Amino acid sequence: MNILRKWHKEWYEQPKVQRFRYITIFISCILFLGPLAVLPKLTGNSDLCGRLCMRRFYLYFPGMSLEDFATHASAAMIGVIAFGLILLTTLFFGRIWCGYLCPVGGFSELVSRLLNDRWKIEYRWLPQFQIRYGYLGTYMIVLPAMGVSACTLCNFVTVPRLVEAMSGGVGGLAFIFTAVGLVNLSLLLLLGFFASKGRAYCQFMCPIGAIDGIVNSLGSRFRSTHRIRVAKERCTGCNVCARNCMCGAIKMVDKIAVVEQSSCMDCHECVDVCDWNAIEWTTASRNKTPKRIKKGVDIFPEPDWQVITFTPRLEPVVQPKAIQWGRVVNGVIVIGFTAAVAIAAVIH
């Protein structure tokens, strides 16, 4: 009962946008994942694979032609259309899919938020840009060339199977106890449930998120698109937004908050914690000076909302804190288990 009371109290202490975000993620999990999996069943699928797959049709195999690409795309046509709609939405409004709707990344975040922080591993200080797009290139070109299936390290396979197993489904249990299932479950634990904020897998290993991040960065160049923007004249350099960013997308440059748009998920958490209203999900300022000024009344110009970006380097965004041995032990156990299962799978 004490745990329920604590969760109830924490729920009502959350800002309205965060409560709305958690509700939409929860509804998305019900609609996309088992045992209900309402939306996949409408298309004749029981999961997010097959015609719903958004992670396979853009892979490049050696000797692949345009006809081969068209064949792959037609086999996953619903996934292709959904992926296109996601990118179109991102172009104008930011990463709404990743931050508010994705049942896979959202599921791992919800579980992570319920766990005690002392057991979580901090990944946000790592060079995300380099890891994310290095893995994307490996995923799209190197792994297909090696004959490794795109489903081998796919959370869009693991999370639905895990939910199915939790609901008593035999297929889900059978998958979890295979070598591939155990490796993916370990990654979900390591980069999801026991990751700070629960989004490390999304940041490092999700090809949909990586491509979505590129579109988000490109769209930020337009003044009419909604993005997380900063009013430099208001920013005090307090670093609160950077510490709370679930993606590690914010760093302080000359005491001004700077957002890496390829990492930002527009989750609004930075906006909620800024006491100075210096950061906002909005378009660029339209009128820097008022058109009409009433006599004797001071009318201040609209804040100069800007997308302030930086060139990703190897410097950490979130500085690592003092060593917390609980997290170290947890990481060593999960990494060791993952390595053992991977070696066993290769040997056999």
Residue frames as qw, qx, qy, qz and C-alpha x, y, z in Angstrom:
[[0.000, 0.884, 0.468, 0.000, 0.00, 0.00, 0.00],
 [0.324, -0.762, 0.090, 0.553, 2.85, 2.38, 0.80],
 [0.381, -0.086, 0.596, 0.702, 4.26, 1.88, -2.70],
 [0.154, 0.633, 0.669, 0.357, 0.86, 2.64, -4.25],
 [0.177, -0.916, -0.269, 0.240, 0.52, 5.78, -2.15],
 [0.395, -0.537, 0.320, 0.673, 4.00, 6.87, -3.17],
 [0.305, 0.195, 0.680, 0.638, 3.22, 6.32, -6.87],
 [0.022, 0.804, 0.583, 0.118, -0.10, 8.17, -6.47],
 [0.267, -0.854, -0.062, 0.443, 1.63, 11.14, -4.86],
 [0.379, -0.337, 0.494, 0.706, 4.38, 11.21, -7.47],
 [0.293, 0.473, 0.713, 0.427, 1.79, 11.02, -10.25],
 [0.017, -0.912, -0.408, -0.050, -0.02, 14.17, -9.11],
 [0.367, -0.752, 0.154, 0.526, 3.29, 15.95, -8.60],
 [0.515, 0.093, 0.568, 0.636, 4.12, 15.46, -12.29],
 [0.160, 0.358, -0.133, -0.910, 3.52, 18.42, -14.64],
 [0.696, 0.414, 0.321, -0.491, 0.41, 18.19, -16.82],
 [0.566, 0.612, -0.454, -0.315, 2.36, 17.60, -20.04],
 [0.069, 0.376, -0.920, 0.088, 4.26, 14.69, -18.49],
 [0.504, 0.135, 0.734, -0.434, 1.04, 13.12, -17.21],
 [0.693, 0.557, 0.014, -0.458, -0.45, 13.50, -20.69],
 [0.377, 0.587, -0.696, -0.167, 2.69, 11.91, -22.20],
 [0.176, -0.200, 0.937, -0.227, 2.57, 8.93, -19.85],
 [0.632, 0.320, 0.509, -0.489, -1.12, 8.40, -20.58],
 [0.655, 0.608, -0.239, -0.381, -0.56, 8.43, -24.35],
 [0.197, 0.477, -0.856, -0.014, 2.35, 5.98, -23.99],
 [0.387, -0.017, 0.841, -0.377, 0.22, 3.69, -21.82],
 [0.700, 0.468, 0.259, -0.474, -2.64, 3.76, -24.34],
 [0.493, 0.636, -0.529, -0.269, -0.16, 3.11, -27.15],
 [0.074, -0.328, 0.933, -0.127, 1.17, 0.05, -25.29],
 [0.568, 0.218, 0.673, -0.420, -2.36, -1.32, -24.98],
 [0.661, 0.616, 0.024, -0.428, -3.10, -0.70, -28.65],
 [0.488, 0.658, -0.556, -0.139, 0.17, -2.08, -30.05],
 [0.095, 0.386, -0.892, 0.216, 1.31, -4.75, -27.57],
 [0.569, -0.231, -0.767, -0.187, -0.20, -8.05, -26.37],
 [0.348, 0.185, 0.916, 0.075, -2.43, -9.50, -25.17],
 [0.422, 0.705, 0.366, -0.437, -4.78, -7.01, -26.84],
 [0.328, -0.210, 0.574, 0.720, -2.52, -5.72, -29.67],
 [0.456, 0.649, 0.471, -0.386, -5.57, -4.06, -31.19],
 [0.330, 0.787, -0.236, -0.465, -3.91, -2.21, -34.06],
 [0.042, -0.400, 0.863, 0.305, -1.66, -5.06, -35.27],
 [0.379, 0.235, 0.889, -0.102, -4.65, -7.44, -35.28],
 [0.462, 0.703, 0.224, -0.493, -6.58, -5.02, -37.50],
 [0.352, 0.695, -0.505, -0.371, -3.92, -5.59, -40.16],
 [0.952, 0.135, -0.244, -0.126, -3.80, -9.34, -39.69],
 [0.464, 0.439, -0.624, 0.450, -0.64, -9.29, -37.55],
 [0.718, -0.575, -0.386, 0.071, -0.13, -10.37, -33.96],
 [0.583, -0.534, -0.022, 0.612, 2.91, -8.13, -33.43],
 [0.117, 0.890, -0.097, -0.430, 4.92, -5.28, -35.00],
 [0.380, -0.313, 0.722, 0.486, 6.71, -7.47, -37.56],
 [0.450, 0.417, 0.751, 0.244, 5.85, -8.46, -41.13],
 [0.228, 0.695, 0.438, 0.523, 3.75, -5.86, -42.91],
 [0.305, -0.938, -0.160, -0.045, 4.08, -3.50, -39.92],
 [0.758, -0.292, 0.033, 0.583, 7.89, -3.60, -39.78],
 [0.169, 0.985, 0.003, 0.019, 9.50, -0.15, -39.95],
 [0.429, -0.759, 0.453, 0.187, 13.09, -1.29, -39.42],
 [0.720, -0.090, 0.628, 0.281, 13.96, -3.56, -42.33],
 [0.643, 0.671, 0.361, 0.082, 12.94, -2.19, -45.73],
 [0.222, 0.954, -0.202, 0.021, 15.78, 0.39, -45.91],
 [0.680, -0.487, 0.489, 0.246, 18.61, -2.09, -45.26],
 [0.495, 0.708, -0.422, -0.275, 21.23, -2.44, -47.97],
 [0.886, -0.143, 0.433, 0.088, 22.28, -5.94, -48.94],
 [0.259, -0.455, 0.614, 0.590, 25.29, -6.58, -51.24],
 [0.100, 0.078, 0.804, 0.581, 24.21, -6.42, -54.88],
 [0.191, 0.596, 0.682, -0.378, 20.83, -5.00, -54.00],
 [0.143, 0.277, 0.487, 0.816, 18.93, -3.27, -56.83],
 [0.309, -0.041, 0.110, -0.944, 16.06, -0.79, -56.85],
 [0.681, -0.135, -0.534, -0.482, 13.71, -3.65, -57.69],
 [0.553, -0.143, -0.746, 0.342, 14.89, -5.49, -54.58],
 [0.029, -0.036, -0.410, 0.911, 14.26, -2.37, -52.51],
 [0.512, -0.084, -0.209, -0.829, 10.76, -2.06, -53.97],
 [0.678, -0.146, -0.705, -0.147, 10.10, -5.71, -53.11],
 [0.380, -0.137, -0.673, 0.619, 11.19, -5.21, -49.50],
 [0.165, 0.014, 0.182, -0.969, 9.10, -2.03, -49.23],
 [0.601, -0.123, -0.421, -0.668, 5.99, -3.70, -50.66],
 [0.601, -0.160, -0.774, 0.120, 6.34, -6.58, -48.18],
 [0.322, -0.417, -0.554, 0.645, 6.17, -4.08, -45.31],
 [0.094, 0.533, 0.376, 0.752, 3.91, -1.49, -46.95],
 [0.432, -0.817, -0.348, -0.155, 2.00, -0.57, -43.80],
 [0.665, -0.517, -0.052, 0.537, 5.29, -0.06, -41.98],
 [0.428, 0.184, 0.274, 0.841, 6.59, 2.09, -44.87],
 [0.121, -0.712, -0.380, -0.578, 3.48, 4.31, -44.76],
 [0.591, -0.760, -0.252, 0.097, 3.63, 4.57, -40.95],
 [0.653, -0.274, 0.051, 0.704, 7.34, 5.43, -41.09],
 [0.253, 0.412, 0.320, 0.815, 6.66, 8.14, -43.67],
 [0.327, -0.799, -0.347, -0.367, 3.91, 9.64, -41.49],
 [0.685, -0.596, -0.157, 0.389, 6.25, 9.61, -38.49],
 [0.531, -0.051, 0.159, 0.831, 8.94, 11.51, -40.41],
 [0.033, 0.598, 0.387, 0.701, 6.39, 13.98, -41.79],
 [0.500, -0.805, -0.307, -0.085, 5.08, 14.69, -38.30],
 [0.693, -0.421, -0.036, 0.584, 8.63, 15.09, -37.02],
 [0.421, 0.328, 0.245, 0.809, 9.48, 17.58, -39.75],
 [0.138, -0.659, -0.240, -0.699, 6.79, 20.02, -38.56],
 [0.599, -0.692, -0.055, -0.400, 6.24, 19.22, -34.88],
 [0.160, -0.612, 0.722, -0.278, 9.31, 17.39, -33.60],
 [0.318, 0.148, -0.936, -0.031, 9.69, 13.79, -32.47],
 [0.648, -0.216, 0.159, -0.713, 6.13, 13.19, -31.31],
 [0.893, 0.042, -0.413, -0.175, 6.28, 9.47, -32.15],
 [0.586, 0.208, -0.636, 0.457, 9.42, 8.81, -30.10],
 [0.015, 0.225, -0.507, 0.832, 8.48, 10.98, -27.14],
 [0.506, -0.025, 0.291, -0.812, 4.73, 10.40, -26.88],
 [0.829, 0.183, -0.071, -0.524, 3.57, 7.38, -28.88],
 [0.519, 0.389, -0.760, -0.040, 6.21, 4.69, -29.39],
 [0.860, -0.407, -0.048, -0.304, 5.04, 1.65, -27.38],
 [0.889, 0.089, -0.304, 0.332, 8.48, 0.03, -27.36],
 [0.352, 0.339, -0.347, 0.800, 10.62, 2.90, -26.06],
 [0.426, -0.516, 0.048, -0.741, 7.69, 4.12, -23.98],
 [0.895, -0.317, -0.284, -0.130, 7.28, 0.74, -22.28],
 [0.738, 0.034, -0.367, 0.565, 10.92, 0.64, -21.18],
 [0.065, 0.432, -0.203, 0.876, 10.68, 4.25, -19.96],
 [0.639, -0.508, -0.105, -0.568, 7.55, 3.59, -17.89],
 [0.907, -0.246, -0.310, 0.144, 9.16, 0.55, -16.23],
 [0.566, 0.218, -0.299, 0.737, 12.38, 2.48, -15.59],
 [0.164, -0.545, 0.083, -0.818, 10.52, 5.40, -14.01],
 [0.783, -0.490, -0.161, -0.348, 8.95, 3.00, -11.49],
 [0.873, -0.082, -0.317, 0.362, 12.32, 1.60, -10.35],
 [0.480, -0.822, 0.004, 0.307, 14.62, 3.07, -7.74],
 [0.401, 0.884, -0.234, 0.049, 17.31, 5.34, -9.19],
 [0.431, -0.695, 0.574, 0.031, 20.07, 3.76, -7.12],
 [0.738, -0.017, 0.654, 0.164, 20.08, 0.72, -9.44],
 [0.618, 0.756, 0.215, -0.021, 20.07, 2.65, -12.69],
 [0.661, -0.108, 0.285, 0.686, 23.02, 3.20, -14.99],
 [0.135, 0.850, 0.049, -0.508, 23.73, 6.69, -16.33],
 [0.672, 0.235, 0.505, 0.488, 24.30, 6.70, -20.10],
 [0.262, 0.922, 0.286, -0.006, 23.41, 10.29, -20.95],
 [0.244, -0.843, 0.309, 0.367, 26.99, 11.54, -20.64],
 [0.663, -0.022, 0.616, 0.425, 28.18, 9.27, -23.49],
 [0.070, 0.374, -0.396, -0.836, 28.81, 10.71, -27.00],
 [0.612, 0.366, 0.614, -0.337, 25.37, 9.87, -28.30],
 [0.534, 0.712, -0.158, -0.428, 25.71, 11.24, -31.83],
 [0.185, 0.560, -0.788, -0.178, 28.77, 9.12, -32.62],
 [0.304, -0.045, 0.934, -0.180, 27.36, 5.93, -31.07],
 [0.589, 0.466, 0.457, -0.476, 23.90, 6.34, -32.60],
 [0.615, 0.693, -0.155, -0.343, 24.95, 6.95, -36.18],
 [0.038, 0.506, -0.857, -0.089, 27.89, 4.59, -35.98],
 [0.411, 0.089, 0.882, -0.211, 25.45, 1.84, -35.05],
 [0.613, 0.587, 0.230, -0.476, 22.96, 2.99, -37.69],
 [0.407, 0.656, -0.553, -0.313, 25.59, 2.54, -40.40],
 [0.107, -0.268, 0.955, -0.069, 26.48, -0.87, -38.97],
 [0.515, 0.283, 0.693, -0.418, 22.81, -1.86, -38.83],
 [0.607, 0.652, 0.082, -0.448, 21.98, -0.73, -42.37],
 [0.548, 0.685, -0.456, -0.153, 25.11, -1.91, -44.21],
 [0.050, 0.515, -0.842, 0.154, 27.53, -4.05, -42.18],
 [0.531, -0.052, 0.753, -0.385, 25.12, -6.48, -40.51],
 [0.813, 0.446, 0.146, -0.346, 23.22, -7.27, -43.77],
 [0.487, 0.665, -0.561, -0.078, 26.57, -7.83, -45.50],
 [0.084, -0.382, 0.881, -0.266, 27.48, -10.30, -42.74],
 [0.481, -0.172, -0.795, -0.327, 24.16, -12.11, -43.13],
 [0.087, -0.192, -0.737, 0.642, 22.92, -11.08, -39.68],
 [0.088, -0.643, -0.697, -0.304, 19.15, -10.68, -39.51],
 [0.067, -0.482, 0.061, -0.872, 17.71, -7.28, -38.62],
 [0.708, -0.523, -0.257, -0.398, 15.50, -9.07, -36.09],
 [0.725, 0.000, -0.549, 0.416, 18.48, -10.28, -34.06],
 [0.297, -0.216, -0.418, 0.831, 18.83, -7.08, -31.99],
 [0.175, -0.396, -0.394, -0.811, 15.35, -5.61, -32.32],
 [0.118, 0.098, 0.649, -0.746, 13.31, -4.26, -29.42],
 [0.584, 0.127, -0.132, -0.791, 10.26, -4.21, -31.69],
 [0.698, 0.008, -0.698, -0.163, 10.48, -8.01, -31.45],
 [0.354, 0.042, -0.770, 0.530, 11.59, -8.30, -27.81],
 [0.226, -0.028, 0.405, -0.886, 9.11, -5.99, -26.05],
 [0.716, -0.019, -0.216, -0.663, 5.96, -7.48, -27.67],
 [0.715, 0.036, -0.697, 0.019, 7.25, -10.98, -26.90],
 [0.198, 0.086, -0.685, 0.695, 8.02, -9.99, -23.31],
 [0.459, -0.039, 0.206, -0.863, 4.54, -8.54, -22.82],
 [0.780, 0.036, -0.460, -0.424, 3.11, -11.71, -24.39],
 [0.554, 0.067, -0.770, 0.309, 5.15, -13.83, -21.99],
 [0.062, -0.085, 0.541, -0.834, 3.99, -11.74, -19.02],
 [0.639, 0.026, 0.049, -0.767, 0.39, -12.39, -20.05],
 [0.715, -0.098, 0.665, -0.194, 1.01, -16.14, -20.21],
 [0.736, 0.584, -0.159, -0.302, 1.54, -16.50, -23.96],
 [0.910, -0.140, 0.320, 0.224, 3.48, -19.62, -24.93],
 [0.668, 0.618, 0.083, 0.406, 5.06, -17.96, -27.98],
 [0.043, -0.911, 0.228, -0.340, 6.47, -15.13, -25.89],
 [0.716, -0.573, 0.396, -0.037, 7.93, -17.50, -23.30],
 [0.909, 0.177, 0.260, 0.275, 9.46, -19.66, -26.04],
 [0.473, 0.772, -0.052, 0.420, 11.17, -16.62, -27.60],
 [0.306, -0.876, 0.281, -0.243, 12.50, -15.22, -24.31],
 [0.754, -0.460, 0.467, 0.040, 14.31, -18.49, -23.51],
 [0.839, 0.451, 0.075, 0.294, 16.08, -18.74, -26.87],
 [0.631, -0.181, 0.010, 0.755, 19.64, -17.44, -27.21],
 [0.150, 0.424, 0.277, 0.849, 18.48, -14.46, -29.29],
 [0.421, -0.744, -0.393, -0.339, 15.66, -13.80, -26.83],
 [0.690, -0.574, -0.213, 0.385, 18.00, -13.80, -23.84],
 [0.477, 0.030, 0.105, 0.872, 20.46, -11.44, -25.55],
 [0.063, -0.542, -0.334, -0.768, 17.64, -9.04, -26.43],
 [0.573, -0.722, -0.378, -0.084, 16.14, -9.29, -22.95],
 [0.659, -0.361, -0.133, 0.646, 19.55, -8.43, -21.50],
 [0.262, 0.237, 0.203, 0.913, 19.79, -5.38, -23.76],
 [0.314, -0.680, -0.416, -0.515, 16.29, -4.33, -22.71],
 [0.662, -0.651, -0.297, 0.226, 17.28, -4.61, -19.05],
 [0.612, -0.220, 0.015, 0.760, 20.64, -2.90, -19.53],
 [0.163, 0.091, 0.259, 0.948, 19.58, -0.07, -21.88],
 [0.336, -0.508, -0.490, -0.624, 15.93, 0.17, -20.89],
 [0.639, -0.643, -0.407, -0.114, 14.64, -0.81, -17.47],
 [0.690, -0.553, -0.115, 0.452, 17.89, -0.14, -15.58],
 [0.427, 0.303, 0.137, 0.841, 18.97, 2.89, -17.63],
 [0.055, -0.429, -0.342, 0.834, 18.46, 6.34, -16.17],
 [0.410, 0.400, -0.013, -0.820, 15.17, 7.66, -17.66],
 [0.702, 0.194, 0.672, -0.130, 14.79, 4.36, -19.58],
 [0.615, 0.753, 0.085, -0.219, 15.70, 5.63, -23.05],
 [0.306, -0.622, 0.611, 0.383, 19.29, 4.47, -23.66],
 [0.551, 0.188, 0.764, 0.279, 18.23, 1.87, -26.25],
 [0.372, 0.851, 0.369, -0.042, 16.24, 4.55, -28.10],
 [0.031, -0.935, 0.232, 0.265, 19.24, 6.85, -28.13],
 [0.268, -0.577, 0.714, 0.292, 21.87, 4.34, -29.20],
 [0.269, -0.084, 0.931, 0.232, 20.33, 1.38, -31.03],
 [0.477, 0.580, 0.608, -0.260, 16.99, 2.32, -32.56],
 [0.350, 0.093, 0.521, 0.773, 17.29, 2.95, -36.33],
 [0.001, 0.772, 0.563, 0.294, 13.85, 4.57, -36.44],
 [0.356, -0.869, -0.163, 0.302, 14.92, 7.04, -33.76],
 [0.504, -0.341, 0.325, 0.724, 18.24, 7.71, -35.52],
 [0.233, 0.368, 0.579, 0.689, 16.58, 8.55, -38.86],
 [0.187, -0.848, -0.485, -0.102, 13.87, 10.47, -37.03],
 [0.466, -0.691, -0.039, 0.552, 16.61, 12.48, -35.31],
 [0.388, -0.009, 0.432, 0.814, 18.09, 13.49, -38.67],
 [0.002, 0.633, 0.575, 0.518, 14.70, 14.76, -39.85],
 [0.385, -0.829, -0.354, 0.196, 14.22, 16.56, -36.53],
 [0.475, -0.466, 0.140, 0.733, 17.56, 18.30, -36.97],
 [0.245, 0.224, 0.531, 0.780, 16.81, 19.29, -40.56],
 [0.138, -0.742, -0.585, -0.297, 13.34, 20.59, -39.65],
 [0.430, -0.706, -0.274, 0.492, 14.79, 22.78, -36.91],
 [0.370, -0.055, 0.265, 0.889, 16.32, 25.00, -39.60],
 [0.078, -0.536, -0.523, -0.658, 12.85, 26.36, -40.45],
 [0.074, -0.158, 0.387, -0.905, 11.35, 29.10, -38.31],
 [0.629, -0.163, -0.152, -0.745, 7.78, 27.79, -38.65],
 [0.726, -0.073, -0.683, -0.036, 8.43, 24.33, -37.17],
 [0.651, -0.689, 0.105, -0.302, 7.82, 23.46, -33.52],
 [0.725, 0.218, -0.522, 0.393, 11.03, 22.55, -31.70],
 [0.610, -0.669, -0.233, 0.355, 12.55, 22.90, -28.26],
 [0.393, 0.678, 0.000, 0.621, 13.90, 26.44, -28.53],
 [0.556, -0.433, -0.346, 0.619, 15.86, 28.63, -26.14],
 [0.058, 0.955, 0.108, 0.269, 15.51, 32.36, -25.38],
 [0.679, 0.182, -0.337, 0.626, 19.15, 33.25, -24.72],
 [0.028, -0.543, 0.185, -0.819, 18.28, 36.51, -22.99],
 [0.718, -0.498, 0.007, -0.486, 16.32, 34.56, -20.37],
 [0.915, -0.029, -0.370, 0.158, 18.66, 31.61, -19.80],
 [0.383, -0.859, 0.294, -0.173, 20.61, 31.83, -16.53],
 [0.498, 0.489, -0.705, 0.123, 22.84, 28.81, -17.16],
 [0.600, -0.459, 0.457, -0.469, 21.51, 27.00, -14.08],
 [0.202, 0.314, -0.917, -0.140, 21.88, 23.59, -15.83],
 [0.549, 0.055, 0.651, -0.521, 18.58, 22.24, -14.44],
 [0.773, 0.445, -0.052, -0.450, 17.23, 21.47, -17.93],
 [0.467, 0.523, -0.711, -0.053, 20.39, 19.54, -18.85],
 [0.145, -0.244, 0.882, -0.376, 20.24, 17.45, -15.68],
 [0.588, 0.215, 0.578, -0.523, 16.59, 16.56, -16.24],
 [0.575, 0.466, -0.401, -0.540, 16.69, 15.92, -20.01],
 [0.885, -0.093, 0.428, -0.159, 15.82, 12.24, -20.46],
 [0.853, 0.498, 0.049, 0.149, 17.86, 12.07, -23.66],
 [0.614, -0.467, 0.176, 0.611, 20.97, 13.93, -22.54],
 [0.505, 0.614, 0.394, 0.462, 20.35, 16.29, -25.47],
 [0.048, -0.970, -0.048, -0.235, 21.13, 19.54, -23.62],
 [0.713, -0.160, -0.197, 0.654, 24.50, 20.94, -22.61],
 [0.131, -0.944, -0.129, 0.274, 25.59, 24.35, -21.38],
 [0.639, 0.294, 0.153, 0.694, 27.76, 26.44, -23.71],
 [0.158, 0.268, -0.105, 0.945, 28.87, 29.80, -22.29],
 [0.122, 0.223, 0.667, -0.701, 26.11, 29.44, -19.68],
 [0.570, 0.239, -0.131, -0.775, 23.43, 29.07, -22.36],
 [0.710, 0.071, 0.682, -0.163, 21.37, 25.91, -22.83],
 [0.316, 0.461, -0.608, -0.564, 22.15, 24.30, -26.18],
 [0.811, 0.105, 0.462, -0.342, 19.99, 21.48, -27.61],
 [0.080, -0.264, 0.852, 0.445, 21.25, 18.70, -29.87],
 [0.653, 0.208, 0.004, -0.728, 18.18, 18.32, -32.08],
 [0.611, 0.223, -0.719, -0.244, 19.14, 14.86, -33.35],
 [0.272, -0.016, -0.882, 0.385, 18.89, 13.57, -29.76],
 [0.288, 0.044, 0.381, -0.877, 15.98, 15.67, -28.48],
 [0.035, -0.327, -0.929, -0.169, 12.59, 13.88, -28.27],
 [0.241, -0.367, -0.173, -0.882, 10.54, 17.01, -27.54],
 [0.439, -0.361, -0.812, 0.133, 9.33, 15.39, -24.32],
 [0.232, -0.784, -0.168, -0.551, 8.82, 18.82, -22.69],
 [0.747, -0.479, -0.350, 0.301, 10.64, 17.80, -19.49],
 [0.471, 0.023, -0.090, 0.877, 13.18, 20.61, -19.83],
 [0.149, -0.514, -0.248, -0.808, 10.34, 23.12, -20.29],
 [0.643, -0.611, -0.419, -0.194, 8.62, 21.87, -17.14],
 [0.727, -0.434, -0.255, 0.467, 11.68, 22.30, -14.91],
 [0.387, 0.275, 0.026, 0.880, 12.82, 25.73, -16.20],
 [0.191, -0.683, -0.524, 0.471, 11.80, 28.38, -13.64],
 [0.111, -0.512, 0.121, 0.843, 12.80, 31.20, -15.97],
 [0.635, 0.640, 0.378, -0.210, 10.68, 30.25, -18.99],
 [0.027, -0.717, 0.503, 0.481, 13.87, 30.28, -21.04],
 [0.023, -0.159, 0.918, 0.362, 13.15, 27.08, -22.96],
 [0.602, 0.322, 0.361, -0.636, 9.95, 26.19, -24.79],
 [0.412, 0.209, 0.820, 0.339, 8.44, 23.89, -27.42],
 [0.276, 0.798, 0.261, -0.468, 7.46, 26.52, -29.95],
 [0.650, 0.617, 0.219, 0.387, 8.11, 28.11, -33.32],
 [0.466, 0.031, -0.069, 0.881, 10.61, 30.89, -33.86],
 [0.007, 0.597, 0.346, -0.724, 9.62, 34.42, -32.85],
 [0.404, 0.634, 0.565, 0.340, 7.42, 36.08, -35.43],
 [0.073, 0.897, 0.110, 0.422, 7.47, 39.72, -34.32],
 [0.621, -0.058, -0.383, 0.681, 10.54, 40.96, -32.54],
 [0.025, -0.077, -0.221, 0.972, 9.03, 44.43, -32.10],
 [0.256, 0.568, 0.712, -0.324, 5.35, 45.26, -31.52],
 [0.274, 0.465, 0.527, 0.657, 3.53, 46.80, -34.47],
 [0.196, -0.756, -0.202, -0.591, 1.52, 49.22, -32.32],
 [0.416, -0.089, -0.598, 0.679, 2.48, 50.74, -28.98],
 [0.264, -0.825, -0.474, -0.158, -0.16, 52.27, -26.74],
 [0.135, 0.710, -0.216, 0.657, 0.84, 55.67, -25.43],
 [0.369, -0.618, 0.435, -0.541, 2.35, 55.48, -21.96],
 [0.928, -0.192, 0.258, -0.186, 2.41, 51.67, -21.88],
 [0.053, -0.596, 0.776, 0.202, 5.58, 49.60, -22.18],
 [0.947, 0.198, 0.090, -0.237, 5.13, 46.61, -24.50],
 [0.386, -0.569, 0.686, 0.237, 8.06, 44.24, -24.51],
 [0.533, 0.416, -0.591, -0.440, 9.04, 42.35, -27.67],
 [0.974, -0.068, -0.056, -0.207, 8.33, 38.65, -28.00],
 [0.622, -0.549, 0.527, 0.186, 11.14, 36.41, -26.69],
 [0.439, 0.634, -0.550, -0.320, 13.67, 35.53, -29.37],
 [0.880, -0.132, 0.438, -0.125, 13.09, 31.77, -29.45],
 [0.370, 0.676, -0.594, -0.228, 16.04, 30.10, -31.20],
 [0.998, -0.020, -0.023, 0.055, 17.18, 26.59, -32.03],
 [0.057, -0.836, 0.544, -0.039, 20.68, 26.78, -30.59],
 [0.995, 0.076, -0.056, 0.019, 22.70, 23.79, -31.72],
 [0.285, -0.758, 0.568, 0.148, 26.22, 22.56, -31.28],
 [0.645, 0.447, -0.601, -0.151, 28.53, 20.32, -33.23],
 [0.920, -0.372, 0.027, -0.117, 28.54, 16.94, -31.45],
 [0.295, 0.642, -0.669, 0.232, 31.92, 16.14, -29.96],
 [0.659, -0.063, -0.730, 0.166, 33.19, 13.59, -27.50],
 [0.042, -0.223, 0.524, -0.821, 32.63, 15.84, -24.49],
 [0.122, -0.394, -0.901, 0.132, 29.90, 14.48, -22.22],
 [0.231, -0.570, -0.316, -0.722, 26.55, 16.24, -22.02],
 [0.691, -0.659, -0.041, -0.294, 25.75, 15.02, -18.51],
 [0.143, 0.632, -0.695, 0.313, 28.82, 14.86, -16.30],
 [0.734, -0.167, -0.658, 0.029, 29.27, 11.48, -14.58],
 [0.493, -0.754, 0.162, -0.403, 28.72, 11.63, -10.83],
 [0.247, -0.531, 0.779, -0.224, 30.55, 9.81, -8.05],
 [0.369, 0.097, -0.903, -0.199, 30.66, 6.05, -8.41],
 [0.701, -0.188, 0.282, -0.627, 27.49, 4.34, -7.21],
 [0.088, -0.318, 0.942, 0.058, 28.41, 0.73, -6.63],
 [0.589, 0.297, 0.657, -0.365, 24.86, -0.57, -6.85],
 [0.617, 0.699, -0.045, -0.358, 24.70, 0.57, -10.47],
 [0.156, 0.629, -0.744, -0.160, 28.18, -0.81, -11.17],
 [0.359, -0.100, 0.916, -0.148, 27.27, -4.26, -9.80],
 [0.640, 0.495, 0.448, -0.380, 23.99, -4.23, -11.74],
 [0.486, 0.748, -0.306, -0.332, 25.79, -3.29, -14.97],
 [0.014, -0.495, 0.866, 0.072, 28.48, -5.95, -14.52],
 [0.513, 0.100, 0.819, -0.238, 25.86, -8.66, -13.90],
 [0.653, 0.617, 0.278, -0.341, 23.77, -7.75, -16.94],
 [0.359, 0.752, -0.491, -0.253, 26.81, -7.27, -19.24],
 [0.191, -0.376, 0.907, -0.015, 28.31, -10.57, -18.06],
 [0.602, 0.275, 0.701, -0.264, 25.03, -12.41, -18.63],
 [0.593, 0.729, 0.006, -0.342, 24.64, -10.87, -22.10],
 [0.179, 0.680, -0.687, -0.182, 28.22, -11.77, -23.04],
 [0.372, -0.174, 0.906, -0.102, 27.80, -15.36, -21.80],
 [0.657, 0.461, 0.525, -0.283, 24.57, -15.86, -23.78],
 [0.479, 0.789, -0.226, -0.311, 26.08, -14.28, -26.91],
 [0.006, -0.555, 0.825, 0.105, 29.19, -16.53, -26.71],
 [0.503, 0.051, 0.844, -0.178, 27.01, -19.59, -26.16],
 [0.649, 0.625, 0.265, -0.343, 24.88, -18.65, -29.18],
 [0.352, 0.757, -0.489, -0.253, 27.99, -18.29, -31.37],
 [0.206, -0.393, 0.896, -0.012, 29.51, -21.58, -30.20],
 [0.471, 0.225, 0.840, -0.149, 26.35, -23.56, -30.79]]
